[in-house]
Amino acid sequence: MNLKRALLLAMMVFATGFAAPAFASLEIDITRGHLEPTPLAIPSFTGSSEPEREIGRQIAGVIRADLERSGLFKVLDPASYIEHQANIDLQPRFAEWRVIRADALLAGRVVIENENRVRVDMRLWDVFAETHLFGQQMGTTPENWRRIAHKIADSIYQKLTGESGYFDTRVVFIAESGPKINRTKRLAIMDQDGANPTFLTPGSYTVLTPRFSPTAQQITYLSYSSIVPSVFLFNIETGRQEVLGDFPGMTFAPRFSPDGKKVIMSLVQRGNSEIWLMDLRTRRRVRLTNSPAIDTSPSFSPDGSKIVFNSDRGGSPQLYIMNVDGSALRRITFGKGRYSAPVWSPRGDLIAFTKHYQGKFHIGVMRPDGEGERTLTTAYLDEGPTWSPNGRVLMFTRETRPGAGPHVWSIDLTGANLRRVTTPGDSSDPAWSPLIE
Amino acid sequence: MKIKLLKSLGFAAVFVVSACASDPQVTQTSTPGPTQQQPSSRPVTPVQTTQTYAPRPGSIEEFSTSAGDRIYFGYDSYTLSAQARATLSKQAAWMNSYPRVRVLLAGNCDERGTREYNLALGARRANSVKDYLVNLGVDPSRMTTISYGKERPIDPRSMGEAWSINRNTHTAIVSGASS
């Protein structure tokens, strides 16, 4: 499993900044080559009919795009492939894949079993070890082929890096249009790669800051659809919207608990915002903070025991951590600058945040004890990070320069692979879904 | 001071437009639609209007011209400047003269902050205006507050002058004014 070790090492080196000698005993030269994306060959999936081959071309295209976008892989140009396998169950001629310098080969086949069902078989081969890494079979309805492609990309990512993928996911965000002083903001959802964008609200009222439920097809967000702006729940399957709780004031900055059973948010009373926790089933609510300062942007640790939030109780916006009952409060940011919008990594090891310093905005990460701060991005405005479900990638809102419209961008935790995410028009406030079941 | 002056002129103009529909003394042809807004890179030039008539007593127009419907804040601040307090005194006097008037106090922020923090800051700005008006005798039941955070800029430019204009609390009359 040389390939897997090489990729893991590449990720670790990015993440920790360790120098090469630490791994010298593993006989893998990580000072060269392995920090380069791993080259893969992904021919179009085969089929015994033209409709099957058409789906096969599309599936291979989506897998190539997913893996390329991760920054960890380079998909070799299909025009360079020498062998054209007719039967993916037979061992490929490895020498012909080594010639084009592929480390691994993905081979797949599409079978339309009937008008309601497509089956996809795939095999991943290690070209240098000349071994079969794994094979999979998946079935779905014909129009659902993109999800099969994403699931295959996730399987490859997991097999080669040892970590779960993030391709079969969706992103909820705010689609923006119109002039700056009369902006239309709609709740929207799309696949992680920008496909299938759909508006969920009409644009006649402003919506902000959506967040995905970690366990259900549900979104929580701030809506100005009623006289008092309030936190709402949106059921993606039914389209039903409901205001969350009968609070005596404006509620905002909602986020789900890791078990999906509670929502934490800010409530404004007499101009003062405090953090409240609400049980979705019993609708019982508890106030967790009690200070005349701004207390907002709460985010749970993945084990549900702690909450990181934004407060200006020390004179400027900084990050604080408390236990889920409000006890053991302590400040974790002491660096120069104004810190806000914290989000706890799903892996638990890091907190991502927005930092405003010397006229620029940054996305950064630090450990929950406040140590190990790293700045990942810099722009006129970068804000509101959200984690991929595997904790390896962040999406955020960026305005590249003054007056440029906002767009969703992504960056790896390593600080590499900065990309603009495909959205229909201007976009902001992305929130990543968990892996779809 | 200059900014302040320009803005009050600008807002007088806006309210002339909105009041003109039912006012036969003014001839005004069209209201600029949202698609005609200037691109954000160009500065907004205040429209100079000469008033040739007196606003009707108790009207929204009179409120905005005689008292001013917006007060401004410093960066990340919700404390009221002397100028803001002077404007609010006039707002309170006017509201005390027209006790049927109800208002919405909307707190706004500039774009140099993150979204949720600005929602909290806007709530503070709206509330500090409400508290001040209550102290000047305005019944709190006549006032509701809302925060728009950085979502409702009135100056689209990305520069200091625009940011200081966009840090405000807007007193919007929602009912009880004469038309």
Chai-1 contact restraints between the chains, C-beta under 6 A:
chainA,res_idxA,chainB,res_idxB,connection_type,confidence,min_distance_angstrom,max_distance_angstrom,comment,restraint_id
A,P179,B,P34,contact,1.0,0.0,6.0,A-B,restraint_1
A,P179,B,Q37,contact,1.0,0.0,6.0,A-B,restraint_2
A,K180,B,S40,contact,1.0,0.0,6.0,A-B,restraint_3
A,K180,B,P156,contact,1.0,0.0,6.0,A-B,restraint_4
A,I181,B,P153,contact,1.0,0.0,6.0,A-B,restraint_5
A,I181,B,P156,contact,1.0,0.0,6.0,A-B,restraint_6
A,N182,B,P34,contact,1.0,0.0,6.0,A-B,restraint_7
A,T206,B,E151,contact,1.0,0.0,6.0,A-B,restraint_8
A,F252,B,L119,contact,1.0,0.0,6.0,A-B,restraint_9
A,A253,B,E116,contact,1.0,0.0,6.0,A-B,restraint_10
A,V268,B,A123,contact,1.0,0.0,6.0,A-B,restraint_11
A,R270,B,N127,contact,1.0,0.0,6.0,A-B,restraint_12
A,G271,B,A123,contact,1.0,0.0,6.0,A-B,restraint_13
A,G271,B,R124,contact,1.0,0.0,6.0,A-B,restraint_14
A,G271,B,N127,contact,1.0,0.0,6.0,A-B,restraint_15
A,S273,B,A120,contact,1.0,0.0,6.0,A-B,restraint_16
A,I294,B,A120,contact,1.0,0.0,6.0,A-B,restraint_17
A,T296,B,E116,contact,1.0,0.0,6.0,A-B,restraint_18
A,T296,B,A120,contact,1.0,0.0,6.0,A-B,restraint_19
A,S297,B,E116,contact,1.0,0.0,6.0,A-B,restraint_20
A,N310,B,Y117,contact,1.0,0.0,6.0,A-B,restraint_21
A,P317,B,Y117,contact,1.0,0.0,6.0,A-B,restraint_22
A,S340,B,T114,contact,1.0,0.0,6.0,A-B,restraint_23
A,S340,B,Y117,contact,1.0,0.0,6.0,A-B,restraint_24
A,A341,B,T114,contact,1.0,0.0,6.0,A-B,restraint_25
A,T354,B,T114,contact,1.0,0.0,6.0,A-B,restraint_26
A,E383,B,T114,contact,1.0,0.0,6.0,A-B,restraint_27
A,P402,B,S158,contact,1.0,0.0,6.0,A-B,restraint_28
A,G403,B,S40,contact,1.0,0.0,6.0,A-B,restraint_29
A,G403,B,S41,contact,1.0,0.0,6.0,A-B,restraint_30
A,G403,B,S158,contact,1.0,0.0,6.0,A-B,restraint_31
